[in-house]
Amino acid sequence: QLQLVESGGGLVQPGGSLRLSCAASGSILGINHMGWYRQAPGKQRELVAAITSGGTINYKESVKGRFTISRDNAKNGVVLQMNSLEPGDTAVYSCYAVLVLHRGPVDYWGKGTLVTVSS
């Protein structure tokens, strides 16, 4: 069964760090691009960071210099290293990927993992 499995969320104090991981499981031919979105209570979902198969990276302006996205090709996954976390980073973070299947590219979403930044 195809799915994106996330891990690494939790509670952290302001200024702390967390590392989110996402891996695609199942039979896939490849991955076009992967990324992380987040949604805070009462707010719209927003792109945090994304990386293409060619390595092009895009970050939300407010996380530049604090967050780093990277591919884990061995695990068909993506990692988001989050440093200098702020209360405004509190949200449910969801992994997103365009998986290449026999029938073509298909969008997949993980279930989400909660990140809470609070003292």
C-alpha positions as CSV (number, residue, x, y, z in Angstrom):
1,Q,0.0,0.0,0.0
2,L,1.4,3.3,-1.0
3,Q,1.7,5.9,1.8
4,L,3.9,8.6,3.2
5,V,4.9,8.0,6.8
6,E,6.0,11.0,8.9
7,S,7.9,11.1,12.2
8,G,9.6,13.5,14.4
9,G,7.0,15.9,15.7
10,G,6.6,16.9,19.3
11,L,6.9,19.6,21.9
12,V,10.0,21.8,22.0
13,Q,10.9,25.1,23.7
14,P,11.5,28.3,21.7
15,G,15.0,28.2,20.3
16,G,15.0,24.4,20.2
17,S,15.3,22.0,17.2
18,L,13.3,19.2,15.7
19,R,13.9,16.9,12.8
20,L,10.9,15.7,10.7
21,S,11.3,12.7,8.5
22,C,9.0,11.4,5.7
23,A,9.4,8.2,3.8
24,A,7.3,6.8,0.9
25,S,6.5,3.1,1.2
26,G,5.2,0.9,-1.5
27,S,6.0,0.2,-5.2
28,I,7.0,3.4,-6.9
29,L,9.1,4.2,-9.9
30,G,10.4,7.5,-8.6
31,I,9.6,10.8,-6.9
32,N,9.3,14.1,-8.7
33,H,9.4,16.4,-5.8
34,M,8.7,16.4,-2.1
35,G,7.9,19.0,0.5
36,W,6.5,20.0,3.8
37,Y,3.4,22.0,4.4
38,R,2.0,23.2,7.7
39,Q,-1.4,24.3,9.0
40,A,-1.8,26.2,12.3
41,P,-5.2,26.4,14.1
42,G,-7.5,28.8,12.3
43,K,-5.0,29.4,9.4
44,Q,-4.7,28.1,5.9
45,R,-2.2,25.5,4.9
46,E,1.1,26.9,3.7
47,L,4.2,25.6,2.0
48,V,7.2,25.5,4.3
49,A,9.8,23.9,2.1
50,A,10.0,21.8,-1.1
51,I,12.7,20.1,-3.0
52,T,12.6,18.8,-6.6
53,S,14.2,15.7,-8.0
54,G,16.9,17.9,-9.4
55,G,17.6,19.5,-6.1
56,T,16.0,22.8,-6.5
57,I,14.8,24.1,-3.1
58,N,12.1,26.5,-2.1
59,Y,11.5,27.9,1.4
60,K,8.8,30.0,3.0
61,E,10.5,33.3,3.7
62,S,10.0,33.2,7.4
63,V,11.9,29.9,7.8
64,K,14.9,30.7,5.6
65,G,18.1,30.3,7.6
66,R,16.4,28.2,10.2
67,F,15.0,25.2,8.4
68,T,16.8,22.9,6.0
69,I,15.1,20.4,3.7
70,S,17.0,17.5,2.1
71,R,16.2,14.3,0.3
72,D,16.9,10.9,1.7
73,N,17.0,8.9,-1.6
74,A,17.8,5.6,0.2
75,K,14.5,5.8,2.0
76,N,12.5,7.5,-0.8
77,G,12.1,10.3,1.7
78,V,12.6,13.9,2.7
79,V,13.9,15.4,5.9
80,L,13.2,18.8,7.4
81,Q,15.6,20.0,10.0
82,M,14.1,22.8,12.0
83,N,16.3,25.0,14.2
84,S,15.7,28.1,16.2
85,L,12.0,27.2,16.5
86,E,9.6,30.0,17.3
87,P,6.0,29.8,18.8
88,G,4.8,30.9,15.4
89,D,6.1,27.6,13.9
90,T,3.5,25.7,15.9
91,A,1.3,23.7,13.5
92,V,0.5,20.3,12.0
93,Y,3.3,19.6,9.5
94,S,2.4,17.4,6.5
95,C,4.6,15.7,4.0
96,Y,3.8,16.0,0.4
97,A,5.2,14.1,-2.6
98,V,4.5,13.6,-6.3
99,L,5.1,9.9,-6.7
100,V,5.8,8.4,-10.1
101,L,3.7,5.2,-10.5
102,H,3.1,3.0,-13.5
103,R,0.0,5.0,-14.3
104,G,1.9,8.3,-14.1
105,P,2.6,10.9,-11.4
106,V,0.3,11.0,-8.4
107,D,0.1,13.4,-5.5
108,Y,0.3,11.9,-2.0
109,W,0.0,13.4,1.5
110,G,1.1,12.1,4.8
111,K,-1.3,12.2,7.8
112,G,0.6,15.0,9.5
113,T,2.6,15.4,12.6
114,L,2.1,18.0,15.3
115,V,4.9,20.5,16.2
116,T,4.4,22.6,19.3
117,V,6.8,25.3,20.2
118,S,6.1,26.5,23.7
119,S,7.8,27.3,27.0
